């Protein structure tokens, strides 16, 4: 809605304008784009943050834990759906492929908790 309103009043896309204004300030641009993304589609933002935190070598365990452990069941269900749509793989299988041990078991239990709660 913010982006639509900006376009209506200014005649240019907000993300394009942010790109232009912050061209020489990468960190400022990244922060503003993140804020814009969160305000536009929170589930999309969380799904991509999770993917980025686990993609490649190493895992940003703080980011993964923050998102998975602190989302309400409804939020996590939506995040799982967006994750699958965006990356063609379930969040559970991605976590299992990137983590191990007790940490993996806890994350998988949290991700699967939604199913258990719905069945009961």
C-alpha positions in Angstrom: 0.0 0.0 0.0 2.9 2.4 0.8 4.4 1.6 -2.6 1.1 2.1 -4.4 0.5 5.4 -2.6 4.0 6.6 -3.4 3.5 5.8 -7.1 0.2 7.6 -7.2 1.6 10.8 -5.7 5.1 10.8 -7.2 4.7 8.9 -10.5 7.7 6.6 -9.9 8.2 3.3 -8.1 9.4 3.7 -4.5 12.0 0.9 -4.7 13.4 2.6 -7.9 13.6 5.9 -6.1 15.3 4.4 -3.1 17.8 2.7 -5.4 18.6 6.1 -7.1 18.8 8.1 -3.8 21.0 5.5 -2.0 23.2 4.5 -4.9 26.5 5.3 -3.1 25.3 4.2 0.3 25.0 0.4 0.1 24.2 -0.3 3.8 21.6 2.5 3.9 20.0 1.1 0.7 20.0 -2.5 2.1 18.4 -1.3 5.3 15.7 0.7 3.5 14.9 -2.1 1.0 14.6 -4.5 4.0 12.2 -2.1 5.7 10.2 -1.7 2.6 10.0 -5.5 2.0 9.0 -6.2 5.6 6.2 -3.6 5.4 5.1 -4.9 2.0 5.1 -8.7 2.6 6.3 -9.9 6.0 6.1 -13.6 5.2 8.1 -13.1 2.0 10.7 -11.3 4.0 10.9 -14.0 6.7 11.1 -16.8 4.1 14.0 -15.1 2.2 15.8 -14.3 5.5 15.7 -18.0 6.4 16.9 -19.0 3.0 19.7 -16.5 3.0 20.7 -17.5 6.5 21.1 -21.2 5.5 22.2 -20.9 1.8 25.8 -21.7 1.0 28.6 -22.5 3.5 27.7 -22.0 7.2 24.4 -21.1 8.9 23.4 -17.9 10.5 21.9 -19.7 13.5 20.8 -16.5 15.2 18.7 -15.5 12.3 17.2 -19.0 11.8 16.4 -19.3 15.5 15.0 -15.8 15.8 12.5 -16.4 12.9 11.5 -20.0 13.6 11.3 -19.8 17.4 9.5 -16.4 17.6 6.8 -16.7 15.0 3.3 -17.6 16.1 1.9 -20.8 14.6 -0.1 -18.9 12.0 2.9 -16.9 10.9 5.1 -19.9 10.7 2.5 -21.7 8.6 2.4 -18.8 6.1 6.2 -18.5 6.1 6.5 -22.2 5.3 4.1 -21.8 2.4 5.9 -18.8 1.0 9.2 -20.6 1.4 8.0 -23.6 -0.5 6.6 -21.5 -3.3 9.7 -19.3 -3.6 12.4 -22.0 -3.4 10.7 -25.3 -4.5 11.6 -27.0 -1.3 9.9 -27.3 2.1 11.4 -25.3 5.0 11.7 -28.5 6.9 13.8 -30.3 4.3 16.0 -27.2 3.8 16.6 -27.0 7.6 17.4 -30.7 7.7 19.9 -30.3 4.9 21.6 -27.4 6.5 21.7 -28.2 10.3 22.4 -31.2 12.4 22.2 -32.7 15.9 20.1 -31.3 18.7 19.8 -27.9 16.9 18.2 -29.6 13.8 15.9 -31.7 16.0 14.6 -28.6 17.8 14.0 -26.6 14.6 12.3 -29.5 12.9 10.1 -30.0 16.0 9.2 -26.3 15.9 8.4 -26.4 12.2 6.3 -29.5 12.6 4.5 -28.2 15.7 1.9 -26.6 13.5 0.8 -29.9 12.2 0.6 -31.5 15.7 -1.5 -28.6 17.0 -3.9 -28.7 14.0 -4.4 -32.5 14.3 -5.2 -32.4 18.0 
